[in-house]
């Protein structure tokens, strides 16, 4: 069996791309302040270099025969003008166990419709590269993950929820992120209606 290249985090084949939705700058600024708090109070750094986003298609390895522009073109053709843009809401903070602290994005079938359309476009542009997450789709904005110290989640959530974060934003983009020199960066951004 061929050995898979491991990434720095010990995972299998190095993931090269993922698809998400960037949020407006005011929400980004608030959540970057939350990341700063987690870094200063608890030493958290994992994921802090990635732009604030809602993940639609989790990280995957894009075969060399395809490109970021192939993905962006398919999203432009199959998603952008389908009327899938909508108003979303951020409502305070929550956690996935002791592993991930995030700003909650209100669940809505519109998120699922957008995720499904984007996943379909990615599969058409680059067959076999991406896999649909088997867990229920939970739109969220990650603040910290993986390196949160034991026992820190409850007090961190208490501090975060004191912000009483309640923000609406329009979902107006689908963004293709690519790994460049070990960091996730915006590779292409497609505006959606």
N, C-alpha and C positions, 0 to 999 in steps of 0.2 A: 504494500500500500504506500502510495506517495505521501511523504510527510508534508503537512500543511505549515506554511510560514506562520509563526506566532507574532502577535503584536506585543507592544510593551506591557499591556495589561494581562498577558497570558492567554488571551482568547485565541480562537483558531484564525483562519485566513484573515489577513489584514483587511479591515473594512475600509472602503475608499469613498463611499457616498452615503448620504441619507437625505430624505426629503422632509421639509417642514414648512411652517408658517412663521415668519418673523413678526414680532409685535411692534407697536409704535414706540417711539423713543421715550415718551414719558413713563410707560410701563417698564421698558428696558432699564431706565435710570433707577427706578424704585427697586427692581430686582437685583441690579448690580450692587446697590447699597446693601441689600440683604446678603448677597454673596460676600461682600466685604465684611459684614458683621460675622458671618460664619467662619471666614478665614481668620479674623482677629480673635474671636472668642474661642474657637474650637480647632483652629489649624486646618480647616477644610480647604482643599484646592481642586479636587476632582471635578472636572467639567466646567470650571470657571472660565476657561478661555473660549468656550463655545458660545456663540451669540445666543441671546435669549430667544427661544422658539417653542412652538408646539410641534412635536414630531408626528408626521403622517406615515412615513415609511421608515422603519428603523434602519440603522447602518447595515450596509451590505457591500460586497465586493463586486465592483463593476468590471466585467471582463475587458481586456485591452482592446477587443474589437469594437467596443462602444465608447462613447465619450459623454462628458457632461452636457455638451450641446445636443447630443441625440436625446437625452432625457428632457432637456428644456424644450426642444422642438415638439416632442410628443405631448408634453404637458400643455404647451401653447395650443396645439391642434385639437387635443381631446378633452381639455379641462377648462382652459382660460375663458372661453365664451359660452359656457354652459349655464351661466347664472348661479354658480355655486358660491359666490361671495355672500357673506352674511355678517350680522352684528353678533359678536361673542362677548362674554362677560367673564372677568376674573373676580373670584370671590374668596378672598382670604387664603389661608394656607392649610396644607394637610401633608401626610407622609405615606409612603409605601413602607410599612414596618419601620425598622430602624435604619434603613438603607438610603432612602431618598426623601428629601424635603422639597416641596414644590408649592407654587401658587396654583390654586384650584381654578380650572377653567370649567365653567358650567357645561355639563353634558347636554348635547343637543344632537338630534338626528342629522342636522346639517353638517356637523363634524364628520360623522360616519360616511355620509354621502360624498363629501370632499375627499376623505381618506380613500374610499373605495375607487373613486374616479382616478385619483392620482396613482394609486397602486396599479390599476389597469393600464394607465399610460406608460408607467415604468416597465411593466411586463411586456407591453407591445414593443417598446423601444429597445429593450435589452432582455430578451426572453431568458428565464432561468436564473437571473442574477439576484433578484429580491425575493424574499419570502414574507408573506403576510404574518404579522404577529398573531400568535394563537391566543394570547390573552385578550380579555375584553378591552376595547379601545377606550382609554381614559385620557382625554386631552389635558395636558398640564404644562406648566412652565417650571422646569427644574431650577432650584436654587443651589442645592448641594446634594451629592450622592457618593456612595461607595466609601468615603473616608470620614464619615461622621462618627465621632467617638461614642463608645457605649455609654448609655445614660444621658446623652446630650439632646436627643430628639425632643423629649417632652419640654424641657426649659426653652429650647430653641423655638419650638412651635408656639409656645406661650408668648415669647418676645415678638415673633412675626405677626401673630394674630392681633396683637395690640395695635398694629398699624391699621387694622380694619380696612384692608385693601378691597375696594369695590370699584372696578374700572370696566367700562365698555370699550370695545374696539372693533373696527371693521376688518374682517378677514379679506384682504385684498391682494394677497400674494401667495404663491407657492414657490419655495426656494429650494434649489438643489445645493446642498452642501457637499464639499469635497475635502478630503484630507490632503493637506499640503504641509510638508516638513513636520508631520506629527500633530498638526493642529487642524481643527475644522474651520473652514472659511466658506464664504458665499461663493459658489461657482457660477450660479445663474439664478436670476430672479424673474419669475413670470407673473405679471399682473393678472388678476382674475376679476371677473365681473360679478 
